[in-house]
Amino acid sequence: MSGEAWIRGPIRITRSVMDGIRAHAGEAFPSECCGFASGPADDPARVDALDRAVNEADRYHALDPERFPRTSTTYFKINEMKAEKAFARGAAAGRPVKVIYHSHCDAGDYFSAEDAATFASEQTLMWPCAFIVVSVIGGVPVSEQLWVHRPGTNEFVEGRLEIVD
């Protein structure tokens, strides 16, 4: 995974994609939204396409509330099989998924301990990407932050996110 420069940032995301992520976050409130953002392989920092995903947290909670105690208001669950297919499809097309995004409802744009535990274990990223978290307060997206994996750890740190035209 070390060859994918975008996992370390910075990310230059087009205004239209960032606006699409913010819109998704606002529309999903009071549930967390989630999805993928991709861009050309030959321009590692550029992100110029968006693919919304379904937050399956409520479905998992309904099926097994003991194993999945949280609902979509405080948690997001991406279908791992669909995510694997999105990553494979993007890589094959020369337009890899570079970012997984999600929102936090009435909370900040931090990368939570649960987010970190979901996407890194034994110092390895689950998927070769960076992460954007959008803070949505009262249904209005108010801020966003890029998060990147710190190699050799299970930790994530703030990365540089630039919005471009």
N, C-alpha and C positions, 0 to 999 in steps of 0.2 A: 503494500500500500504506500510505501514511502515515495513512489514515483508520482503520485497525484498531488501536485503542488497546492491545489485548492484546499486540501485538508488542513493546511497550516495557515491559510489566508495569505494575503488579503483577498477579499472578494470585491469585484466591481459588478454591482447588480444594476440592471437597467431600471430606470424609474418606473416603467410600465409593469415590470415584474414585481418590484417592491410595492407598488400601488395595488397589484393583484393580491399579494400576500396580506397586506393590510385589510383590503376589502373582505377577503376570506375570513380573517380573524374577527372583523366586526360582524359579519353575517352569521358566523357560528356562535357568537356569544349568546347565552352564558355557557356554552360548551367550548372546549379548546378545539382549534382547528389543527390540521396537519397537512403536509404535502411535500413535494419535491421541486427543486429548481435545478436547471441544467444549463449547459452552455457548450461552446465548441472546445474540443479537446486541444486544439492548437493554440488556444488563448486561455491558459489555465485559470486566470483570475476572473474572466468574464462569465456572468450568469445572465441569460437572456430569454429563458423560457420557464414556464410554470406548469405544474401538473398537480392539481388538487387531489388529496386523498381523503378517504372516509375515516373519521375517528371511530374506531370500533370499541371504545371503552365501555359504553353502555351495554352493548351486546354481550361482551365478555362478563361484565358485572351481572347481568341478568342470568347468564348461564351458570356462573359459579361465583357468588358473592364472597365466599370465604377466600378463594384464591385471588380474586380481583375485587377488592373491597371499595375501590375508588370508581367514581363515575366520570363522565366527560367534563364535568365542571372543574375538576382538579387533576385530570390525567388524560393523556392521549395514548392510543394504541393503534399502531399502523399494522396492517396485515402484512406479515413478514414474507409470505409467498409473493404477494403483489409487489412488495418492495424489491425483492430479489429480481423479479422480472423487469422492473423499471430500471434497475442498475444494469442488468445484462443488455437490455434493449438499447439503453443510452450508450453504453460502451461500444456495442456493435455498430451503431450509427455514427460514431465519432462525436457524440453529444452527451457526454457522461452526466449523470446526476452528481452535482457538486454540493448541494445543500439539502438537508431535511429541515423543514421549518415547522414550528408549532406556536401556539399562543398560550399565554397565561391569563386567566380571567380574574380581574380585580387583584392583580399581583404584578410584580415587576418582571423585567425581561431577563432575569437571571437564569442560569442553567442549574437546575435543582440537583440534589444528590440522587434522586430517583432517575432523572434524565441521564446523569453520568453512569449510574449503575446499569441502565438499560443499554447504553450505546458503547460502553467500554468494559472489558473484563480482562484480567491478566495482561494489562498494559496494551491491549489490542482493540482497535476500533471494530465495531460490528460491521459497518459499511464505510467505504472510503469517501467520506464527505465531511463538510463543516455543517454547522447548525445555526439557524436563526431563530431566536425567540422573540415574539411580539407581546408586549404588555397591552392588555385591553382593560380599560377602566370604565365601568358603566356602559359597556358596549362600544366604546370609542378607542381605537388603537392609538396609543400615546407615545410609544417608543419601541425600538427594536435593537437587538444586539447580536453580533456574530460571535459564535463560540467555536473554538478549535481545540482539538485534543492535544494534550501535552505528551509528546512521545515518552515512552518508558514509564508511564503512570496510568492511572485510571481517572485522571483529572482533566478538566476543561478550563480554558482561560479565554478571556475576551480577545477577539480578533478585530482586525480593521475591516469595516464594511463601508464601501464607498458607493453612493448612488450616482449613476451616470445616465446621460441621455442616449 
